[in-house]
Amino acid sequence: MNDEGEGQDDRRRWLVLAVGMAAMTAGCAFQFGLPYLIPALRADGLSLGRAGLLAACPTIGLVLTLTAWGAAADRWGERWVLAAGLGLGGLVLVGAAAVHGPVGLGVCFLLAGAAGASAHASSGRLILGWFPARERGLAMGLRQTALPLGVAVAALLLPPLAVHGRAVALLVLGGLSVGAALLVVGAVRDPARPAGGHGARAANPYRTPVLWRLHGAATLLVVPQFTVSVFALVFLVDERGWAPSTAGPLLACVQLAGAGARLAAGRWSDLAGSRTGPMRRLALTAAGVLAVLAAGVLTDSAVAVAALAAAGVVTVSTNGLSFTAVAEYAGSAWAGRALGVHTTVQNAAAACVGPTVGALIGGFGYGWAYALVVAFPLVAAAVVP
C-alpha cells in the first residue's frame, strides 16, 4: 500500500479536506444538479427532450476532460488546477445567464462541466498527499459524499430560484463555483511531493493489470448502483402504488444512509489495512441483497421494499474504496490521471444504465431486470485485484 501521505500528519489536512469537499459540492451542484432546472427550461419553450439534453451537457463535458485535468494536477499540483477549473466553470455559468437559445446554453453548460471536472481529479490527489494510509479510506469516503451533497444543494436552491428566472439560478450556481475557487486559493496548499524525480518519469502503473482491474470492478459496480437509484421512485409509485410524497422521504433517508455506508466502508478499510478486501465483500453483499430484491418483486412480497432500501445503501458503499485504491496504487506521480480515467469510465457506464435497464424493465419487468443485474457485482467481486 502506498504510504506517501504518512509524513503529512498535520491538522491542516482536515481543513484541506473540508475545502476540497466544498469545492466538489459546488462543482457537483451544476454538473449533476441541472435536471432541477428542467421545469424552468421548459417554461422557456423547450421540449422535455431538449431540456433533458441541456441538463446532461455538463456531464458530457466532464467526461471529455477528466483525464486531462488529472494529468495537469500530476504535473503542476492540485491547488491551482482545482481553483482554475472551478473558477472558469463558474464564470462560464455566470455568462450563460445572459445567453438565449438552446444551442448557446448547451455550449455553455458543456464548457462549464468540462472546466469543473478539475475538482474530481484534484481533490482526490489532495487526499492521497495529505492523509496517511490509516486515515485515507475515511477521508475519501467523506470526499465522495460531495456528489449527493451537491445534488441536494441543487434540489434545495434551483426550483425556488428558477421562479425568478433561469438567469438567477445560473448566476447563483456560477457564484457558488467561483466562491469555492477563491476558498481553494486561500486555504488549500499542495502536499509535499516525494523526492525522486518528476512525475512524468515515474513508472507507468498501467503496465500491470491492477489498475485495469480496479477500473473494471468499479465500473461493474456502477450498474447495480444506478439501477437501484434511477428506478427506485418509479418502482415504488408504479409497482407498489405509493404516492411520490411518501416515496420521496424514504429515498432521501436511503441517500443519507448510503453516505453513512461510504464512511463506514472507508473506516473499515483503514482498520483492515486493505481497500480491496472490504470492496470484494461488499460487492458480494450487494449481489445477495439484489437477489432478495429480485425474488421479492417476482413473488410480489412486501420484502421487496425493504430490500430496495437496503440495496440503495449497499450498492453505493464501495464507491470511496475504489477511488482510494486507485489513488494509492497509482502513486502521487500518476494519481490525477488514474482518478480521471476512473471517474470517466464510471460516468460513461452510468450514462448507459438508464436506457439499457429501462428497456429491460419495459420488456421483462422489474423482477427479471433486478435478477439480471445480480451478475454485475458477482463478476466485480471476481475482478477486484
Secondary structure by P-SEA (a helix, b strand, c coil): cccccccccccaaaaaaaaaaaaaaaaaccccccccaaaaaaaacccaaaaaaaaaaaaaaaaacaaaaaaaaaccccaaaaaaaaaaaaaaaaaacccccaaaaaaaaaaaaaaaaaaaaaaaaaaacccccccaaaaaaaaaaaaaaaaaaaaaccaaaaaacaaaaaaaaaaaaaaaaaaaacccccccccccccccccccccccaaaaaaaaaaaaaaaaaaaaaacaaaaaaacccccaaaaaaaaaaaaaaaaaaaaaaaaaaaaaccaaaaaaaaaaaaaaaaaaaaaaaaacccaaaaaaaaaacccccaaaaaaaaaaaaaccccaaaaaaaaaaaaaaaaaaaaaaaaaaaacccaaaaaaaaaaaaaaaaaacc
